[in-house]
Amino acid sequence: MQKKNTTVHLLILDPSQNDAESLVSLLRNSGKATRAHRITSEEDLEEALKNGSWDLLLARDVEQEFGADDALAMIRRMDKDIPFVLLTGEYSREQTVAMMRAGARDTVQFDYTDQLVLVVNRELSALEDRRRRRVLESHLREAEQRCQLLLESSKDAIAYINDGMHIYANQSYM
């Protein structure tokens, strides 16, 4: 079965337009069709989260008015399922642990482009799995409701008995 090539909707929190474009170019060169929106403020992120469906947020840890911590907090506050990856200047175990405890999926050094592509692929795959699971759980709930209605509306006596204990009995059985 051939996997469909879907577009990645990417949010980028980076003060540098050139660095943001290089991230988009990196993902496109790795084979991902990418649509990106660069975030410049808290209001911009809030509007983007309310009005769009996003697959990934890449944030730089450089000093800026609206930082990566603020963006991660807003995603958690709005209860959005958007993987958050922090791009750092240099590796810090303490920072990685703190960000992952706050809800980030990973931290990657900005210069490690090959690792970043692998992390992005992993997070997009996990996101697709979570979305698929939610759809399947919804279908399962609907099927269970239909079965329950069928059992309750049946004129025939129906009962589930397990080890001599009645688990379910419809009105006709009662």
C-alpha positions in Angstrom: 0.0 0.0 0.0 1.4 3.4 -1.0 1.5 6.0 1.7 -0.1 9.3 0.8 2.1 12.3 0.9 0.3 14.8 3.1 1.2 18.3 3.8 2.9 19.1 7.1 1.4 22.2 8.7 4.3 23.7 10.7 4.5 26.5 13.3 7.9 28.1 13.8 8.8 30.3 16.7 12.1 31.9 15.6 13.1 35.6 15.6 15.1 35.0 12.4 13.2 34.8 9.2 16.2 33.2 7.4 16.5 30.5 10.1 12.8 29.8 9.8 13.0 29.5 6.0 16.0 27.2 6.3 13.9 24.9 8.6 11.1 24.8 6.0 13.7 24.1 3.2 15.2 21.3 5.3 11.9 19.6 5.7 11.0 20.0 2.0 14.3 18.6 1.0 13.7 15.6 3.2 10.6 14.8 1.2 7.9 16.5 3.3 5.4 18.9 1.7 5.5 21.7 4.2 3.3 24.7 4.9 4.8 26.9 7.6 3.7 29.9 9.6 6.2 31.9 11.6 5.0 33.0 15.0 6.1 36.5 16.1 4.0 37.1 19.2 1.7 35.5 21.8 -1.4 36.9 19.9 -0.1 35.4 16.7 0.2 31.9 18.2 -3.2 32.1 19.9 -4.9 33.1 16.6 -3.0 30.4 14.7 -4.0 27.7 17.3 -7.7 28.8 17.2 -8.0 29.1 13.5 -5.9 26.3 12.1 -5.0 22.6 12.4 -1.2 22.3 13.0 1.0 19.2 13.0 4.2 20.5 14.7 5.7 23.4 16.5 9.5 24.1 16.2 10.8 26.7 18.6 14.2 28.2 19.1 15.5 28.8 22.6 17.0 32.2 21.8 16.1 35.3 23.8 12.9 36.9 22.4 9.9 38.6 23.8 7.6 35.6 23.4 9.7 32.5 24.2 9.5 28.8 23.8 8.3 28.3 27.4 5.4 30.7 26.8 4.5 28.9 23.5 4.6 25.5 25.2 2.4 26.8 28.1 -0.2 28.1 25.7 -0.4 24.8 23.8 -0.9 23.0 27.0 -3.4 25.5 28.3 -5.5 25.3 25.0 -5.2 21.5 25.2 -3.9 21.1 21.7 -2.2 17.9 20.5 0.7 19.5 18.7 4.2 18.0 19.1 6.6 20.7 20.4 10.3 20.4 19.6 12.8 22.9 21.0 15.8 23.8 18.9 18.8 24.7 21.1 22.1 26.4 20.5 24.0 23.8 22.5 22.9 20.7 24.4 21.9 21.0 28.0 20.6 18.0 29.9 18.9 20.1 32.5 17.1 22.2 29.9 16.0 19.0 28.0 14.6 17.4 31.1 12.8 20.6 32.1 11.3 21.1 28.7 10.2 17.5 28.4 8.6 17.7 31.9 6.7 20.8 30.7 5.3 18.9 27.7 7.9 19.2 24.9 8.5 16.1 22.9 12.3 16.6 22.4 15.1 19.1 22.2 17.6 19.1 19.2 20.6 21.3 18.5 19.7 23.7 15.7 22.8 22.6 13.7 22.0 18.9 13.9 19.8 18.9 10.8 19.9 15.1 10.2 18.8 14.5 13.8 16.0 17.1 13.4 14.6 15.4 10.3 14.5 12.1 12.2 12.8 13.7 15.3 10.3 15.5 13.0 9.5 12.2 11.2 9.0 10.4 14.5 6.7 13.0 16.0 4.6 13.3 12.8 4.2 9.5 12.8 3.2 9.5 16.5 0.8 12.3 15.9 -0.8 10.4 13.0 -1.1 7.3 15.2 -2.8 9.3 17.9 -5.3 10.9 15.5 -6.0 7.5 13.9 -6.6 6.0 17.4 -9.1 8.8 18.3 -11.0 8.1 15.1 -11.1 4.4 15.8 -12.2 4.9 19.4 -15.0 7.1 18.1 -16.1 4.4 15.7 -15.9 1.8 18.4 -18.2 3.9 20.7 -20.7 4.3 17.9 -20.7 0.6 17.2 -21.2 -0.2 20.9 -24.1 2.2 21.1 -25.7 0.6 18.0 -25.3 -2.9 19.5 -26.8 -1.7 22.8 -29.8 -0.2 21.1 -30.3 -3.4 19.0 -30.1 -5.6 22.1 -32.5 -3.4 24.1 -35.1 -3.1 21.2 -35.1 -6.8 20.4 -38.4 -8.7 21.0 -36.3 -11.8 21.6 -35.0 -12.7 25.0 -31.2 -12.0 25.1 -28.8 -12.4 28.0 -25.1 -12.6 28.5 -24.2 -15.1 31.1 -20.6 -15.6 32.2 -19.7 -18.4 34.8 -23.3 -18.5 35.9 -23.6 -14.8 36.5 -25.9 -12.6 34.4 -23.9 -9.8 32.8 -26.6 -8.3 30.7 -30.3 -9.1 30.1 -32.7 -7.2 27.9 -36.3 -6.3 28.9 -37.7 -9.4 27.0 -35.5 -11.7 29.0 -36.4 -10.1 32.3 
